[in-house]
Amino acid sequence: MRIVLDAMGSDHHPEAELEAAVEAYQLWGERLTLTGPAELLGSRVDPAQVDIVDAPEILGMYEKPAVAAKKKPNSSMAKGMRLLKHGEADAFVTMGNTGGAMATALFQLGRIKGVKRPALSPVFPVRDGSAVVIDIGANADCRPEYLLQFGIMGSIYAEIFLERKDPRVALLSTGEEQGKGNKLVEAAEKLLRASKLNYIGNVEPRELYNGEADVVVTDGFSGNIFLKTSEAVAALLIDMIRNEIKASPVTAAGGYLARPAFRTVSKLLDPSEYGAVPLLGVDGLVFIGHGRSNARAVMSALSAARKAVSRGLMQALRQGIKESLEGSDH
């Protein structure tokens, strides 16, 4: 399996990426390809374990994504995605600037035929399982037809990645009742209800976390706020519980006995366990992680990419989009 990793993506580059590359070889016996400055990386890797593609340019975290994507054809992102485009790689993983990765993917790979906008779709931990939320930041401004396509791509992703047959698709809104929400939600709801998807209606965040849907569709602005709020609340609750446990000898003793349960929950809520999310809709498998990622998070991202490749996610997306457009005005 040919996975390309952007060696210059994370805030801790290239240490986190180098550590993950070595661990990946030891775990899977497969050589990763790292893109980045050869003069920086060459002396720090074993050529028997890791391949290097020289990419002297780096997309900075604060650069304008669209401009940088065009002006830096030799960036670690651009070089990696060109390998993907030319069939020399199966997936590309970066922990770099999300906007830069999206702009570079659109510039280098383009969209799957028929896709209007690509979307980021993480897997959220929910009661008794997990659910796909799409979009969580790629598109701040959306049209109703974009949300319909998000539902289609999210449904395919859930079917392939989560092994859900005929996934339940819902629309994130302020209430369960039909007609709730702003004009975008109202218009998108009509399109989703008329589609061939297993659409179950609107859900509030509470229903999402109760596991009442397999795929939850939203615009990127609302989705990004939802993601960041969820992460912040999870971190706050863990800290509050930890502080309360230490408050007295009695609670400390109880906390010691409950440590295995706390570890399990903490692991479920830890973003590094998921590593990266796919940018669905571009014509190639691109996974984007968080800049704060450590080696463990990079390994999780690589695992997600390998899983997507092995289960044929790209082929399923192309076929699913093609079928959805046949006889459709959207």
VENTA-V609236 format. One record per run of one state. SS is the DSSP state (H for helix, E for strand, C for the rest). FROM is the first residue (numbers start at 1). LEN is the number of residues. If there is no record, write none. Layout:
SS_FROM_LEN / SS_FROM_LEN
This chain:
C_1_2 / E_3_4 / C_7_8 / H_15_14 / C_29_3 / E_32_5 / C_37_1 / H_38_7 / C_45_5 / E_50_5 / C_55_2 / E_57_1 / C_58_7 / H_65_7 / C_72_3 / E_75_1 / H_76_10 / C_86_5 / E_91_4 / C_95_3 / H_98_11 / C_109_2 / E_111_1 / C_112_7 / E_119_8 / C_127_2 / E_129_6 / C_135_9 / H_144_18 / C_162_6 / E_168_5 / C_173_10 / H_183_12 / C_195_3 / E_198_6 / C_204_1 / H_205_5 / C_210_5 / E_215_3 / C_218_2 / H_220_26 / C_246_3 / H_249_9 / C_258_1 / H_259_11 / C_270_1 / H_271_3 / C_274_2 / E_276_5 / C_281_1 / E_282_1 / C_283_3 / E_286_4 / C_290_5 / H_295_16 / C_311_2 / H_313_13 / C_326_5
